[in-house]
Amino acid sequence: MRPAWFALGVRARDRAAVVEEEHRVRVLIITAGSRGDVAPFTGLGRRLLDAGHQVTVAAHPAFGPLIGGCGLAHHPVPGDPRELIRRWSRAASREEVRALNRAYVDGIADGVREAAADGTDLVLTAFGPAPLGRAAGEALGVPVIGTYLAPQFATREFPLPGGARGGGPEPADNLAAGRAVLRSAEGLLAGAVARLRAEFGLSPAEPSTPTDVRPVFHGFSPSVVPRPADWPSHVEVAGYWWPARPDHWEPPAGLLDFLQAGPPPVFIGFGSMAAGQGERLGELVATAVERAGVRAVVQAGWAGLCADGDDVLAVGDVPHDWLFPRTAAVVHHAGAGTTGAGLRAGVPAVPVPVLTDQPFWASRLHRLGVAPRPLPFQDLTAEALGAAITACLSEPAHRRRAAELARQVAAEDGAGRVLAHIGAAAG
């Protein structure tokens, strides 16, 4: 068969450019949720962009500056997860919560439909919107790859994140708990998936879960969660794909001055959790820091956390890959991305889990030996937090184990695994 450049009559010196164009893939990444559900895909997207592919990230409007700042195209997906969390907290009944969830998911479905209308050659989808992304791929006739940030296939080895804590005493209990998590995800999305398929002109289908996507790459380290032996062959644990640092970012002068003025501080931040509780948490954190006798960098996050004191500095968004290696320990909500960033930095942690997958990662940090026993957010007090920070810093084994894991994680290339698969398929 003659190559495309021959048929096009392209001059020899331009052949390489045409061949490169033939292998360029238009990639649509679909994700939804908080910043932790979006930031890792900026890293994966940048790797794809640097390899010559065209990348669009479909995500909520609030993350447009983050995505654009990393050099990627952004397609807005209706919905405001911060407002959703606030409305959850004020909901008067379970039915009201279900109605909020339905409206939120319907907005994501609308965004997926609109993003698909722009055309793409390949869909990469996060776990949450995976059935919607699968419908888009079917409508466009293009492959769909799962890119999940937490374990999302039922296994006998542990209960899935977001399921019953502890599962049960037997492997079968873990398997049953994991399947229950997947049924819940299926039920949440069923109506939106059916509507989206109808709008795409697709025939009705059996209920779809994120486990129907294949292949699936999980974006965490096998050193942190080894791949379960009973997972399907098309499911991999690839390694972390780290968030990209926004172009032209520079650390604030005040932060540099604070870091240079004393010993490494403790980082404290709750990410996208505890919206609207900033004042209460600020007072609690300031007291805890004083009790532990440490310096601290406090990140505002969605809570609007702001603590005052001579040994406390409040900051906005700062790339974790820059800040965490300069700290003595990280106190965080144990979201998947922040957990990975702490491990990458080789510093111990104080996990304060709130909901969804956070108890899973908090427990994993403790089992890995890089953190004391988790302090659930509902049990958070100044006394308990101060004691947890002291326990974390006073145990040298935590830092030694964190350094060991950091070396293992540094040797992995999770984004490269996904890129290699896409390159092989495109070739």
C-alpha positions, 0 to 999 in steps of 0.5 A: 500500500502506498503511504499517504504522503505519496498519494498527496504528492508531498515533497520528500522533505515534508514526508515526516511532517505528514506521517507525524500528522497521521499519528496525531490523535485528538484526545478528549479527557472527561472528568468531573468533581473537585480539583483533585479529580481534575489536576492529575489529568493536566499532567497526563494531558501535558504528556500527550500534548508534548507527544504531539497529540491534540488534547481537550479536557472536559471539566467544570468551568471553575477549572478552566484557568487551571487547565488553560494555564497548563497549556491544554484546551478546556471544554466547560462541563455544567456544574459546580461541585463546591456548591453541590457540597454546600447544598448537601450540607443544607439538604433537609432529606435524602430525597433532596440529596438525590435530586441534587445529585440527579441535576448534577449528573444531568449537567455532566451528561450535557457537557459530555454531549457538547464536547463530543459534538466537537469531534475526537479520535479517542476518549479518556474518562475518569471513573465518575463519568465513565458510562457517559464517556462510553456512550460518547465513544460509541456514538462517535465510533472511537475507542474509550480508555478508563483513566481512574484515580482510585481502585474501581474494580471489586476485589477480594483483597480489600473493599473499594473506596467509598464502600463499607469501611473494613468490608468484613472478615472474609475476602468474599465480604470485600468482594460484596462491598466492592460490588455494592459500590459499583451498583450505587454508581450505576444507579446514580448515572442510569437516568443520565446515561439513558437520556444521553444514549437517546440524544446520541441516537443510540439504541437502549442498552443494559445498565452501564458501570465504569467497569464496562470500559476497557482497557482501564489504567489506574493512576496510582502507584503499585507500591501504594496499592498493588494490583489485585490478582483477581482483577480482569486482564484489561485492568492495570495499575499504571502509576501516578500521572502527576499534575502539571505545574501551570506555565510561568508559575513562581512561588510568592515572595512571602512564602519563600521568606517564611520557608527561609526564616525557620525550620521546615513547617508542617503543611495543613490543608483540607483541599475541597472539603469543609466548604464554609468552615474556614473560620472555625477550622482556622482557630482550631488549626492555630491552636493545634499548631501552637500545642505541637510547637511547630511552624505551619503553612496553611492552605485556604482550599474550599474551606477558606481556611486561614489561621493567624500567628507568628509561626503560621502562613496562610497561602492560596493554591501552591503546587504540591510538587514544589511545596511538599518537599520543603515541609516536615509533614503534610496534614491533609484530607487524604484525597487521592491526589494529595496522598500521592503528592505527599508520597512523592515528596517523601514526607510523613502525613497526618490524614484527616479523611472526610468522605468518599475515597478518603478513608481508604487512602488514609488507612493505606497511609497508616498501613504503609507506615508513613502516618499515624492512625488517621484522625477522622474529620468528625473527630477533629479538635485542636487537641487531637490535631496537635497530638497527631502532628506530634505523633507524626513528627516524633516517630522517625520510622514515618519519615524513613518509610516515606523516603523509601516509598518516594524512591519507588514512586520516582522510578515509575512513569504512569503517564508513560504507560498510558501514552505507550498504549495510545501510541501503539494503537495509533501506530 
